[in-house]
Amino acid sequence: MQPSNTDETLMVETLRSVCYIYSLIHNTMKKVYLVHGSEDGTIGIYSNVKKAYAQAVAYGEWCDGRKVDSYAKVCKSLKKSGHADVVTSDYAESRIEMFYLNQ
């Protein structure tokens, strides 16, 4: 007896779900970090949070009175909400957003 298309579709969807759950459990999903500047838009996309943080800190370094959040605070915010404001000032701001790549 041949399986029907709906049986095959169900098996494929179940396998995809199992793979997705496995990747979440074993933290194998790839993360990317988008650095966004208030005046220039997207500054860069990084696979390493330290490089993204360094670029976000460097953005607007000529601004007076800027406030830079610590690396630890940014990592905590990324883990909690998926985004973090890194630099704030009267003129320029930078932010990091975290995304997961589909595999």
N, C-alpha and C positions, 0 to 999 in steps of 0.2 A: 504494500500500500504506500503510495507516494504522499508525502506531506503536502498540504495545501499551502498556497501563498500566505494565507493568514497565519498558519502555524510557523512558517519560516520567518515572517515579519515579527511575530511575537518572540521567537527565539533570539533574533538579532537585537531587538529592543531590550530584552532581558539581559543579554550579554553586555550590551553597552552600559546598562545601569549598573551591573555588577562591576565592570571595569572602572566606571566613574567612582563608585563607592570605595573600591580598592585604592584608587589613586588618592582619594581624600584621606583615607585611613593612613596610608603610608606616605602621604605628603609628596607625591611624585608629580603633582601638577606644576607646571612652569609658571612663575610669576614674572610680570614685567611692570616697570615703574615709569609712569609718564610724568615728566617735569613740565609744569606750566607756569609761565611768567605773565603777570598782569598786563604788561605793555607789549609783549612780543608773542604771546600765544604759546604754542608748544615749543619747548626748548630742546627736548630730547626724550628718547625712550631708552631705558636701561634694563638690563637683566640683573643688575646688582644694586641693592638699596644704598650701599655706601657711595657708589658713584653718582647715583641719583641725588643723594643728599648733598654731596660736594658741589654738584652743578647748581642745585637749588640755593645753596648758601652763597655761591659766587654771583648769582643773579642780583643785580642792583647793589653791588658792594660799594658803589660810589654814593649811595643815598645816605644822607645824614639821619641820625636818630632811628636807625633800623633795629628791629628786635629779631634775633635769631633763636629759634627753639633748639634745644639740645638734640643730639642724635637719638638718645634713649627715649625722649619724649615723642619724637617723630615716629620711631619704630613702634612704640606703644599705641599711638594713634592709628597708624597703618594697620596694625593687627586688629584693633577694635572696630574701626569704621571704614578702612580701605582708602582713606585719604588723610593728608596732614598739611597744614599751613606751616611752612618752614621759616620764611622771612616775611615780616610785616614792617611797613614804613609808611610815611605820608605819601610817597610817590610810587614805589614798586613793591610788589608782593610776589612770592613764589610758593608753589604748592606741588605736592607729590600725590599721585593717585596710583593705586595698585590694581592690577588686572590679572586674571588667570588666562593663560592661553589654552585654547581647545586643542586637544591632541587626537 
